[in-house]
Amino acid sequence: MSAFDRFLETMSGKNVTVIGIGVSNTPLISLLLEAGAHVTVHDRKSIEDLGEIYEGLHDIGVEFCVGNEYLQNLSGDYIFRTPGMHPNQPALVRAREQGSIITSEMEVFMQVCPCPILAITGSDGKTTTTTLTCEILKQAGYTCHLGGNIGHPLLADVPDITPNDIAVVELSSFQLMDMTCSPSAALVTNVTPNHLDVHKDMEEYVQAKTNIFVNQKPGSKLVLNADDPVSRDFKPAEGVELLQFSMVQPVQNGVYLQDGVIWYAEDGNRRKIMDASEIRIPGAHNIANYMAAICMTHGKVSFADVCEVAHNFGGVEHRLELVRTLNGVRYYNDSIASSPTRTAAGLRAFDQKVILLAGGHDKKIPYDAFGPVVCDHVKRLILIDANPEDTTAPAIKASVLAAKNYHPDELTIDTYDDFEKAVRGAAEVAEDGDIVLMSPASASFDIFKNFMERGNRFKDIVHSL
């Protein structure tokens, strides 16, 4: 009997609670019902908001607890938490104390997946690096299953996965917090302050990231960023191969950039992979993403496979995505940039000063170091201050005004209380040759459900200009 079949057998007849009807948990609910579990869904939305989803599941026996008090009386033999929920949320703690087993769709997938798992986490670049890793493997002929925090739940796909396939997953800090198993290859792109509106402090956030590798078995691989002061000091488990990547210095084992060339090093001996200029997607941070993906796939692919992807891969939606060129003005959607470090990387991708749209939900992370970067790379800053009770606009503005390199005659700051007005305001002041970059340095939850909705709204407005 496979591990997946044992999981289904374990669920049969059990009372199972699923928190949140979202991307990850909708296929999970169907899977649990097929296994013979008694399923209860807890969701913040009302029955009216859930609409047809509620009707369809209720008709086949799913019970519901909905509305603002949806976490009251949380119980069950097993509780599957939604990926974004802190595992030490008080309702989960009480349920755990009463005997419930708390788990998640991704944790079960990690336990039952029949093929090798390559997992990527980090504060910046993890989605592009995850996608690149998968694209390189597919170029080499592997059947690749892409999922996790990148959007596609994989647990229900396990019957279609063979031992010769490879699963490539992106993992968030929330998914990792209570993870008890680690993949055969793990990568940490970097660790900078993020999600401090949910994590109790930076230490907890860093600790969550380490869970991606602490339980790796001998023969596994760990990839770390030699340029990142936090993650480069992580220590692999005994018997785990360590590879590093660096934009600024040679590494003993791994991939590095020197004089515009990307090199692979093994015990200090290097071989050329390609010129960095061969990478189609713009930005130094994307060179780093490629080097990380090369480390993850090394031993399974050829350098020719890597180069082929570099020449043809046009990027991931909402990540420095060229939306349109209108009257000589290029409009870029970088909605994924929900932190100042991510926006800073995007700004450095261009060789000219840009018109920057920024501002959004406050994740309680510092912006002190962001101001000088804005002054170096932005000619006009357009702040989105659409929700006065939840906005980073004042913090971003304060960081710019406090920067030693701020000069009012070189950087104009405008503030709008409406997203569409801000986009149209940027278009009105843009001239032939300008770049308009929507890279908010903030989360989207002030006015949007997620960064994808924000990015799509930006693209709709730009296409309507």
N, C-alpha and C positions, 0 to 999 in steps of 0.2 A: 504493500500500500504506500502511495506517495505521501509526502508531507502535506500536500494540498488536500488529498482525500482524508487524511487524519484530521485536518482542521475542520473540514465539512462535517465529519462524523462527530467531532467535539461540539459543534454548534447545534446539532440535532436535539430538539426538545428543550434547549436552554432559553432562558429569558435574556434577550440581548437588546441593549439600548444603543441607539445611534444618535449622536449629537450633531445636528445640522444636516439639512438636505442640500448638499453642495456638489461640486464637481467630483470630489473624491468619494462621497458617500452614497450617491444615487445608485451606481452599479453594485456597491457593497450591500445595500438593502435588498436588492433582487437576489444576490448570491446567498444571503442569510436565509431568505424565505425559501429558496430552493433547497437549502440544507435542512429545513424543518425547524428553524428557530422561531421563537415567538418574539417579534420585533416591535419595539416602541421607539418612536422618533421624537426627540426633543428639539424644537426649533424656535428661534426668537420671532420668526414671522407669524402673522395671524393666519387663520384658515383661509380668509379671503385672499391674502397675499400669496399663499401657496397655490391656490386655485386648483387647476387640473391635477397637479402633482399630488395634492392631498386627496382628491377624489379617487384617483387611480389606486393609490396605496391603501387608502382606507377601505376600499371595496374588496381588497384581497387580504384583509385582516390585520394591517398595521395599525397600532394604536398611536395616538399623538398627545404630546404635551406642548402647547404652543403659547406664544405671547411673551410679554416681559418677564413672567415668572417661570419660564420654561425649564429652569434648572432646579426648581423646587422638587423635592421627593425623588431625586435621581437615584435609581437603583437598577439592579439586574445582575445576572451571573457574570456577564461581560458588558463592558461599556466601551464603545468605539468613539473616541473624541474626535472632533473636527480638527484639521491640521493647525489652525491658528489659535487654538485654545491652550492656555497655559496648563500644564498637567497638575500644577498645584492650586488650581482654581478651587476655592473653598468647597463648592458642591462636589467636585471630584475627590477631594480629600476625605469628605464625610462618607462618600460612597465606598472609597477604598477601605476606610476603617471598618465599614459594615460588611466587608467581604467581597465586594465587586472587584473583578479583574479589569484594570484600565488598559486599553491597548489602542491601536489605530490601524487603519487600512494599510499604511506603509510598513508598519512594524511587522504585521502578519505577512505581507508580501516578502519582506526580507527573510523571514523564517522559512517560507515554503517555496520560494522561487527555485526552479530546477537548474538554472544556468548561472554563470558568473555574473555578479553585479558590480558595476563601476558607479560609484556615487560621488557627487560633487556638492560641496557647500561653500559658503563664504559670504562676505558682506557685499561684494561687487563682482560682476562678471560671471556668476555661476550659470545663468541661463544660456548665455552665448557659449560658454565653455562646454556645458552639457550638450548643447546642440552640435557643436563642432566635433566633440568626441564621437557622437553617434554618426555624424556625416562621414567622418574618416573611416569608421568601422564599416559602414555600409559600402563605401567606395572600395574597401578591401574584400567585399563579398560576404560579410557577416549579415545574418538576420538580427536586426537590432530592435529592442523594445525601449522606447523613450517615454519617461513618465516621472511621477513624483510631484514635486512642487511646481514643475514646469506645466502642469495642467492635466495630464492624462493619468487616471488611476489604473494600476496594472494588476491588482489582485484578481479581478475577474478574468483577466487574460491568461492566467497561469496554465489552464488546460491546453492552450495553443503554443506554449513556450517549450522548446526542446533543450536538452542539456548542451547542445552545440551553439545555441543562440547566445546573445549578450544583452543584458538589461543595463541601460544607462539611466540613472535617476538623479534628479536634483533634489536636495534635502534642505529644508529651512531649519533655523534654530529651534522652532517650536516642534517640528517633527522629530528632531534629534534629542530633545531634552530628556526623555525617558526611554530612549532607544537602548536595547540590551544586546543587539547584534550589530556587527560591522561588516562592510562589504569586502570583496576580494581585492578591490582597488579603491582607494579613497583619496580625494583631493580637497584641499582647503585653499581657495583662491586668495583670500586675505581676511583679516578680521579688524574692522573699524567700528566705532560706535553706531549701533543701529537697534531699532525696536526697543529702545529703553522706556517707551511708554507702556510696554508689557512686561519685559524682564525687570526684575527688581533692581538689578545693577549690572554694570559691565562685566563683573566677574561671572555672574550667572550666564550671561550671553556667551562669553568665551568658553565656559565649561560645556555649554550645550554643543558648541562646534567640535570639541574634542571627542564627543561621543561617536563621531563618524569613524574613528580609527582605534579607540582604546580597546575594543574587543576583537581586533583583527587577529587572525591565526597566522602562524609561521608560513612563509611563502607568499603572503599578501604583499601589496604595494601601497605606499603612502607618498603622495605628491604634495610638496609644500612650496610656498612662495618665499624665495630667499631674500626678497626685497621688503617683506612685510615684517615689521618689528615684533608683532604678536605671534603670528602663526609659524614663523621660521624657527621658533624655539620649542615647538611641540616635539615630543619624543615618540617615535614609533614603538609599537609593542615588539617584544623580543622575536627575532627571526623575520621581521618585516623589512622589505626592501624600501629604501628612502631615495626618492628622486626630487630634485629641486629645479625651479626655473627662475631666471633672473633677467631683468632688462639692463642691469648696470654692471654685472661682474661675472666672470667665469665661475662655473660650479664644477665640483668633482664628478658628480653623476647627475645627469639631467639635461636641460636645454637652456641655452642662454643667447643673448643678443650682443654682438660686438661688431662695430664698424659696419652696421647695416646688414649683417649676415646672421642668420639663425643657425646655431651649432648644436649638435648632440654630443655630449661628453660622457665617456665611460671610463672610470678610473683615471680621469684627467686627460685622456686621449680624445681628441675631437674630430667629428666629421661634419661637413657642411650639409645642411638640409635644404636651405633655400635662402634667397635674398628676402629681407623683410618687405621690400617694395612689391613682391609678388602677391602679397595678401590684398585681396580685393576690397574688403571692408575697411573703412578709415579708422585711424586713431591708434596711438601707442598702446592703449589699454587692450586693443584687440590683438596686437602682436603678443602681449602677455597671455591673452586667452588662448591663442594658438599654441604657444609654447607649453602651456599647462595641458592642453588636449593632446599634444604630441607625447608628453610624458605618460599620460594615461593610456595611450594606445600603443606605446612602444613595445615591441615584441610580438604584436599581433598584426601590424601593418607595415608597409614599405614607405620610404620617404616619398616615393612617386605618388602613393595614395594621398599623402599629406599635401603635396604640391598641387595635385589635381583639385582637391577641395579648396585650397587657398585661392586658386585661379578662378573658381566658379561660384563659390558660396557668397551670396549677396547680403547676408545678415539676417537677423531675427526681427520680426515685427516689433515696433515700439522701442527699438534700440538703435538710435542714430539712423532712423529710417527716413530716407529721402521721400517726402510726400509729393512734392510738386516744385517745378520751377516756373514762376510767373513774373513776367516783366523783368527778367534777369535776377529775381530774388529766389533763393533756394530755401525751402521750408523743411525742417527736420523734426521728426517726432521721436523724442527720447523719453517717453512717459515712464519707462521702467526706472528712471533715475529718481528714486525716492529717498536719497540721502545726499548730503553735500559732497561726499567723496565721489559718488557716482557721477554727479553733475560736473564736478571738477575734471574727471577723466574725459567726459564728453567735450568739454570746452577745449581741452588740450588736443583734441583730435583735429581741430581746424587751425589753419595757418593764418587766420585773420580774426579780428575782433567781431563778435556776433551781437545780434539783438536777442537777448535771453528772456524767455518767459519762465518765471519761477514762483514758488509759493504753494502751500497746500496744508495738509493735515500735520499737526505737530506731534512728532514721535519722541519729543523730549531729548533730542540729541543736540550737541553744541554746534553752533555755526561760526564760532570765533575765527577759525582758520579759513573759512569760506570767502570772507570779504576780500582779502588780498588776491585770491584767485580770480574773483569776479572782476576786480579792477584791472588785472592783467589781460583778461580775455574778452571783456564785454564792452561794447560801445554804448549800448542802451539797455537798461535793466527794467523790465516790465513785471511788476509784482502783482500776483493774483491774490486778493484779500477778500474772497467771496463769503467767508464765514467768520465774522469777527470773534466768535467764541472758540474757534479752532483754526488757527492760522500761523504759519511761520513767516509771513510777510514782514512783520516788524523786526523779528530776529535777523532775517536776511539783510534788511535795510540797515539795521544797527551795525552789523558786522562790516558792511561796505563803508559806511560813514566813519567807522573807527579805524579802518585800514590806513596804514601809513602811506600807501601808494594811491589813495583815493584823491582824484582831482576833479572837482565839479565840472570843469570845462571839457573834460575828456569822457565823462560818464554821466548820462542823464538817467534819472530814476523816475518812472511813472508807476502809479498804483491804480488798479481797477478793482471794483467790487463785483465784477461779473466775468466769468471765464471767456465767453464769446466776445465781449467788449475788449478784453485784453488782447485776444488774438487779432481782432480787426484793428485795434490800435497799433499793434506791431506792424501790420501790413501797411497802414497809412504812412508810417514814418520810414519804412524800408525803401531803399533806393536800389537801382540796378547794380548788381554785384554783391549785395548784402546777403547775409545768412540769418534767417529767423529760426531759433532753436528753442523748442519747448522741452525743457529739461528741468523739472520743478524743484529738485533737491528736497523733496517732501513727498509724503504718502498722499494718496488720492482721496482719503476717506472724508475730507471736509465737505465735498460735494459729489463725489463719484463712488460707485461700489468698489472699483478696483482700478489699477493703472491701465488695463486694457480699455475700459469704458472711457477713461480720460483721453487716451491716445486716439481712440476712434472718433471721439467728439472733436478733437483737434483737427483730425484729417477731414472730417465732414465740413468743418468751417473753412479750412484752407481750400478745399475743392469748390466751395461755394463762392470764393472771392471773385 
